[in-house]
Amino acid sequence: MKKGISYILLAIAAAAALSSCNETGADSPREENGITFAPKEGVTPRALLTNATLQTNGNRIHVLDVLEGFTGTASWMNGKLYIDDDVQYTGNVVWGFRSGRLYPWTSDGAHQFFGWLSYDTALDLTADSFFGSAVAEGFSENERTLSLPALEMNTESSQFDFLYANTSNYLMPATSTAPVPLMMQHLFSAVSLQFRNDSQDDIIIHSVSISGFKNKKSAVINFVSSSELTTHAASSEFVSTAFFAALPAATRTLTENETYDLLARSKNTAAEYRLIWPQTISDLAPSDPADFMTFPITVVYEYANDEEHTLHTAHIRFPEEVAFQPGVRYAFTLLFIQKHIHLQMEVNPWNYELHNWSFEEQTISEVTELDFKENPGYDKPSKTCRIVAGEPVKGTFSVVNPDGAIWSIEPVGDVEYFTISPRQGRINSAEPNYEFLVIPNLDPSLDRSTDKKLRFNFHVQFTDGSIHDANTEINRDNWTVILPKN
């Protein structure tokens, strides 16, 4: 794995020559043979999710040394395990064994080193406590694998950033020893979730739920390649509906350029991350891509200046072909732009190389506003059009985006005196110009002692099924058609 990696060097430090096999517990030890550890983070500035570095006093790494081809004896060995111990950082370059033992290099055999973060001092949490069992019990000497039990995580779980080290075959050199590299890798992915209002309207966010994440899995780490993850059935969604069912009233309204962090539960702050299991493309895909109701992200909101307090529901999918990889951070921002939500994603490996891209959802754009200028009763300064001699009047407008969506007209006012035809149509970016007729009802039984007036509310139903007010784009002048009194 090339990204999200910390490099740990196993330095071979000089030790006093041991005079006999009985003193060392191993046959024919070499001179200057003490094995010690000097972990470094290499190019990675932040190894742990908590923003603590790997070199934090009290942090521990559990090290295993599988020794193949060794013909001697060592009293502490268990099968092929020559080292089964923690090393701890105490402010020195060299990390000391917690047991206090020094492990000498052997005169024969090949050493294979494995390791994982066993204690995070910032969290005061061990890997065993995090996984609920002794992690070392899942290690197979023969298969060179580490099996981690099924673990359920949610947004409130401890953020234990499990790091593990790949194997390195190492023979004791005949000359002076050199450092032995171990590569520390991240088991988990991480996500952040924010809203941002990039529209001129104040937005009230009522709720959000995300059903696409799988929150309960296990892992089998293959130490001779990258980690291989096996899926267990999720007992619940990673981000539950209940967690975001209702945003706090004090922070749910976003004005222009404001952000809201769903995990920090606060406005205008830096994104907070949560660890998640790596996810496959199929994990994140809608169960039925043709049915917007199966899209994993659901947002319920309204516009603050809407006197009718109409609730809008948007169903949003993750970008296609996206999977969450170990050791990578994914920052999601749901942007309110015009009358829809734009999903933006930033991919940030742990070494903070930034790769920005976004997944464009739909917006109402490239619009020519409603006009009645071809009609005899057209009166642009007053933004009215009077019906002349009982003849229909024609309205025209154009919309290029969102291609494939449905525009519709809702009549408002003396609606029984008028018919609109057609009242809806499909947006076609190749032929974006539309017209409709307002036909007067001249039934003599209807009272015409006063002018009868008709106004229009335009709506656009996007392909995800959400319906949005389009008056500010199509009917900005708020036109009125008048049927004069008799």
Secondary structure, 3 states (H helix, E strand, C coil): CCCCEEEEEECECCCCCCCCHHHHCCCCCCCCCEECEEECCCCCCCCCCCCCCCCCCCCEEEEEEEEECCCCCCCCCECCEEEEEEEECCCCCCEEECCCCCEECCCCCEEEEEEEEEEECCCCEEHHHHHCCCHHHHEECCCCEEEEEEEECCCCCCCCCCEEECCCEEECCCCCCCCEEEEEEECCEEEEEEEEECCCCCEEEEEEEEEEEECEEEEEEECCCCCEEEECCCCCEEECCCCCCCCCCCCCEECCCCEEECCCCEECCCCCCEEECCECHHHHCCCCCCCHHHCCEEEEEEECCCCCCCCEEEEECCCCCCCECCCEEEEEEEEEECCEEEEEEEEEECCCCCEEEEECCCCCEEEEEEECCCCCCEECCCCEEECCCCCCEEEEEEEEECCCCEEEEEEEECHHHEEEECCEEECCCCCCEEEEEEEECCCCCCCCCCCEEEEEEEEEECCCCCEEECHHHHCCCCCEEEECCC
